[in-house]
Amino acid sequence: MNADQILVEIRETNLSYLMLAQSLIRADREQALFRLGISEETADLIAVLTPAQMMKVAAGNTLLCRMRIDDDMVWGLLTNHGKSSANESVGRLHASILMAGRHQEAA
């Protein structure tokens, strides 16, 4: 993949992210804040973006979304490293609890 292809992929990802975020915010704001890991202010801005504004914002060369999981423990829980499949749902639940706590700290 060359640099031009990467930029096209970034722009498409940005537009998809903005469309999904706006849809989630309009459908269930509280769930959207949690799932997207964004603030009330950011949700307010995304909720009122016009299609033209979304296209303009998405056209940048930097991803708008980011990996929220920067914790080895959460990655381990989500990927089930060293655990049996019986513990998978417990690990995912634990990871969700940890990420929810971090969302509350950031809010």
MODELLER restraints for C-alpha pairs under 7 A, 6 or more apart:
rsr = mdl.restraints
at = mdl.atoms
rsr.add(forms.Gaussian(group=physical.xy_distance, feature=features.Distance(at['CA:7:A'], at['CA:61:A']), mean=5.97, stdev=0.5))
rsr.add(forms.Gaussian(group=physical.xy_distance, feature=features.Distance(at['CA:10:A'], at['CA:61:A']), mean=6.55, stdev=0.5))
rsr.add(forms.Gaussian(group=physical.xy_distance, feature=features.Distance(at['CA:10:A'], at['CA:62:A']), mean=6.86, stdev=0.5))
rsr.add(forms.Gaussian(group=physical.xy_distance, feature=features.Distance(at['CA:10:A'], at['CA:63:A']), mean=5.94, stdev=0.5))
rsr.add(forms.Gaussian(group=physical.xy_distance, feature=features.Distance(at['CA:11:A'], at['CA:58:A']), mean=5.40, stdev=0.5))
rsr.add(forms.Gaussian(group=physical.xy_distance, feature=features.Distance(at['CA:11:A'], at['CA:59:A']), mean=5.26, stdev=0.5))
rsr.add(forms.Gaussian(group=physical.xy_distance, feature=features.Distance(at['CA:11:A'], at['CA:60:A']), mean=6.57, stdev=0.5))
rsr.add(forms.Gaussian(group=physical.xy_distance, feature=features.Distance(at['CA:11:A'], at['CA:61:A']), mean=6.86, stdev=0.5))
rsr.add(forms.Gaussian(group=physical.xy_distance, feature=features.Distance(at['CA:14:A'], at['CA:58:A']), mean=4.83, stdev=0.5))
rsr.add(forms.Gaussian(group=physical.xy_distance, feature=features.Distance(at['CA:14:A'], at['CA:63:A']), mean=6.15, stdev=0.5))
rsr.add(forms.Gaussian(group=physical.xy_distance, feature=features.Distance(at['CA:14:A'], at['CA:64:A']), mean=5.85, stdev=0.5))
rsr.add(forms.Gaussian(group=physical.xy_distance, feature=features.Distance(at['CA:15:A'], at['CA:54:A']), mean=6.66, stdev=0.5))
rsr.add(forms.Gaussian(group=physical.xy_distance, feature=features.Distance(at['CA:15:A'], at['CA:55:A']), mean=6.60, stdev=0.5))
rsr.add(forms.Gaussian(group=physical.xy_distance, feature=features.Distance(at['CA:15:A'], at['CA:58:A']), mean=5.06, stdev=0.5))
rsr.add(forms.Gaussian(group=physical.xy_distance, feature=features.Distance(at['CA:18:A'], at['CA:54:A']), mean=6.76, stdev=0.5))
rsr.add(forms.Gaussian(group=physical.xy_distance, feature=features.Distance(at['CA:22:A'], at['CA:46:A']), mean=5.88, stdev=0.5))
rsr.add(forms.Gaussian(group=physical.xy_distance, feature=features.Distance(at['CA:22:A'], at['CA:47:A']), mean=5.24, stdev=0.5))
rsr.add(forms.Gaussian(group=physical.xy_distance, feature=features.Distance(at['CA:24:A'], at['CA:32:A']), mean=5.24, stdev=0.5))
rsr.add(forms.Gaussian(group=physical.xy_distance, feature=features.Distance(at['CA:25:A'], at['CA:32:A']), mean=5.17, stdev=0.5))
rsr.add(forms.Gaussian(group=physical.xy_distance, feature=features.Distance(at['CA:25:A'], at['CA:43:A']), mean=6.72, stdev=0.5))
rsr.add(forms.Gaussian(group=physical.xy_distance, feature=features.Distance(at['CA:25:A'], at['CA:47:A']), mean=6.44, stdev=0.5))
rsr.add(forms.Gaussian(group=physical.xy_distance, feature=features.Distance(at['CA:26:A'], at['CA:47:A']), mean=6.81, stdev=0.5))
rsr.add(forms.Gaussian(group=physical.xy_distance, feature=features.Distance(at['CA:33:A'], at['CA:39:A']), mean=6.51, stdev=0.5))
rsr.add(forms.Gaussian(group=physical.xy_distance, feature=features.Distance(at['CA:34:A'], at['CA:103:A']), mean=6.50, stdev=0.5))
rsr.add(forms.Gaussian(group=physical.xy_distance, feature=features.Distance(at['CA:37:A'], at['CA:103:A']), mean=6.12, stdev=0.5))
rsr.add(forms.Gaussian(group=physical.xy_distance, feature=features.Distance(at['CA:39:A'], at['CA:107:A']), mean=6.08, stdev=0.5))
rsr.add(forms.Gaussian(group=physical.xy_distance, feature=features.Distance(at['CA:69:A'], at['CA:75:A']), mean=6.87, stdev=0.5))
rsr.add(forms.Gaussian(group=physical.xy_distance, feature=features.Distance(at['CA:74:A'], at['CA:95:A']), mean=5.27, stdev=0.5))
rsr.add(forms.Gaussian(group=physical.xy_distance, feature=features.Distance(at['CA:77:A'], at['CA:91:A']), mean=4.81, stdev=0.5))
rsr.add(forms.Gaussian(group=physical.xy_distance, feature=features.Distance(at['CA:77:A'], at['CA:92:A']), mean=6.06, stdev=0.5))
rsr.add(forms.Gaussian(group=physical.xy_distance, feature=features.Distance(at['CA:77:A'], at['CA:95:A']), mean=5.87, stdev=0.5))
rsr.add(forms.Gaussian(group=physical.xy_distance, feature=features.Distance(at['CA:78:A'], at['CA:91:A']), mean=6.51, stdev=0.5))
rsr.add(forms.Gaussian(group=physical.xy_distance, feature=features.Distance(at['CA:78:A'], at['CA:92:A']), mean=5.55, stdev=0.5))
rsr.add(forms.Gaussian(group=physical.xy_distance, feature=features.Distance(at['CA:78:A'], at['CA:95:A']), mean=6.53, stdev=0.5))
rsr.add(forms.Gaussian(group=physical.xy_distance, feature=features.Distance(at['CA:80:A'], at['CA:88:A']), mean=6.13, stdev=0.5))
rsr.add(forms.Gaussian(group=physical.xy_distance, feature=features.Distance(at['CA:80:A'], at['CA:91:A']), mean=6.92, stdev=0.5))
